[in-house]
């Protein structure tokens, strides 16, 4: 039977000793003993009571050494605990030294009381600080919680809790030794207090696991730096003769910088999720032939970081033996070509640099944007170094790592058969989100040091999640790093020392012009009253307005799918009843401007080659994909969708379902930040006839119309089922046509506002306009033309004739409208 008895654990004696002689006190004794030994030794040298000084120096040195050995024992030896045997029944044996100390000090019934002694562990303050709180605030909240119900056990008994922690550890690691981090994370799943604390901090247990991993890595780095005697730290110290190891290379030193030099002191060679790519690069470089690498990936995906990490590993001796003596130098092409005008001069200078590298014999030359060296257009400022580089690429005494994008690779490398043969391609894909968190852990100390701020974990999470959803024109990790850097500058400029998720959300709002983050009071009012806002421009059509408003509220509240468009609607009904006007009103209400609407008339895409026009063909970009990439936060209006070629409708099945589309250039176009509205006049005659007969009940009529459209082959069922809502627009009634006329005149007055001219029309004038302009077959479009012909023309004539001046009011009469 399993039990928990800390007093019978093998590390219990060390815990008792650590409580008697705390580690901070011992460190102080070690430092004081060392200082005293140096002082007494100085007294001995100057001849002041030499015998006593010598004895005192020896005693002080012994004390310092004993304290140092004690500290090393607790910091190094006890941190490596042996894995207990599987048949061990005392679960306390699974705890490492700090965790056992926490359990020994545990007092109480509620497992949340474990957090009280855990606050004495140094790493906990790091975790709490990244959450945005302090140990004192956490302790106060915990104490209040424990006092509120001290007699109730929450989270189960200790053996059950430790067994759950062990099983969780078993799933994540080969080692079964539990640290205080395992206990902390385990409490997040069973303790009501810690669950509520995380919820108030806008965090989840999975976030706590990421945060604990961050703390563990920071502690590992700190301990490694403190062990100055380790191979890692000794190898990081630059040797005196390293610069002379490859001989005299004046041209190379002038136009290239050593990557190793910049990574020796301040760079940690972490390659999260890049192990396979890095091993491939090492194997290629270590080969006897065809040992040049072309690293292909989108800008910002981390190509330079990968090579820098390789350079650091070479400096530390952590690579294959064939690369252990290499130097990685980056060719500065800008400096190479500066001050030169002719191709011959550039070639001569480049040859001198390459000859130096060949003579050195241990150079790996890094060339960023290598495609720029193979430009055969002969335009001013371009280089075509193909023939110069080919002999050196074939040499075994020089290796080249070229960095390029997919486009640059296909345009400049693949088209030259000799270049493609001498380079081995390694692709660097965008890292997954889990690895982005790890990459940011390395970057954040630099950001904090530069802007003198403290970055909360909530800001890190917001940077990853929001950049993944809203920033589509850059890859990970660049876009997340950019958000953090910009938010840090924003917080620093305001005198705020802490970067929060709110700073990230503000940066995203400024970049994208769409609402993200917590809703302000006025924004909540707009969403709650969106029907009223849309009805300010759209008359009638209550069902359409209600469906749209509900979809927008779902999207903004975060409960709709993030892998689909914000909303997708099919509007069908007669022409001129407000379908397009509804789309314009929605673009204005949700995105803030009608200019955020991208409109396509699908009657222009009826031919078989129409799909190529939309998504591109060969090397040409498509109209639709380019428009959405340029305007990812927009409303896409597809007018008269029933007239589009069937292949186009098939493509939109994927867009409506997955929110993404791959164009002819291989680019993935994201539609998850768009609202898609397709309009159709199909079935308009059936709608008019049914409404005229008085058979226009909402549900029954729509079902009959849709069934008829499917029977006629206008739309397929799978296409209709992809939309969030299918909305039927009905012909407007007489009262509604008067409201449309009033809106048209209100729009005219808004355009005359700059001239301070007002046009007034009573009910008789409105009725006259409706009688002249309204056509049941064509809807409101003839009414709009009537306003232009009968009212706007009259106003324009009076302004030019001087009969209407600034500040005047024109009162229309039925006679002004005409017959």
Secondary structure, DSSP 4 states (H G I P E B T S, - for coil): --B--GGGSTTHHHHHHHHHS-HHHHHHHHHHHHHHHHHHHHHHHHTSSHHHHHHHHHHHHHHHHHHHHHHHIIIIITTSPPPPPTT--BGGGGB-HHHHHHHHT--SSSGGGHHHHHTTSHHHHHHHHHHT--HHHHHHHHHHHHHHTTT---S--HHHHHHHHHHHHHHH-S---B-HHHHHHHHHHH-HHHHHHHHHTT--HHHHHHHHHHHHHHHHHHHHHH-TTSHHHHHHSPPTTGGGTT---HHHHHHEEEHHHHHTTT-----TT-HHHHHHHHHHHHSSSS-EEEEE--TTSSHHHHHHHHHHHHHTT-S-GGGTT-EEEEE-HHHHHTT--SHHHHHHHHHHHHHHHHHHS-EEEEETTGGGGB--S--TT--B-HHHHHHHHT-TTEEEEEEE-HHHIIIIITTSHHHHHHEEEEE-PPPPHHHHHHHHHHHHHHHHHHHT-EE-HHHHHHHHHHHHHH--SS-TTHHHHHHHHHHHHHHHHTT--EE-HHHHHHHHHHHH-S--SSPPHHHHHHHHTHHHHHHTT--S-HHHHHHHHHHHHHHHHT-S-TTS-SEEEEEEE-TTSSHHHHHHHHIIIIIS-GGGEEEEEGGG--STTHHHHHH-BTTBPPHHHHHHHH-SSSEEEEETGGGS-HHHHHHHHHHHHHSEEE-TTSPEEE-TT-EEEEEE-TTHHHHHHHHHTT---HHHHHHHHHHHHHHTTSS-HHHHTTSSEEEEEPPP-HHHHHHHHHHHHHHHHHHTGGGT-EEE--HHHHHHHHHHH-BTTTBTHHHHHHIIIIIIHHHHHHHHHTSS-TT-EEE--HHHH--
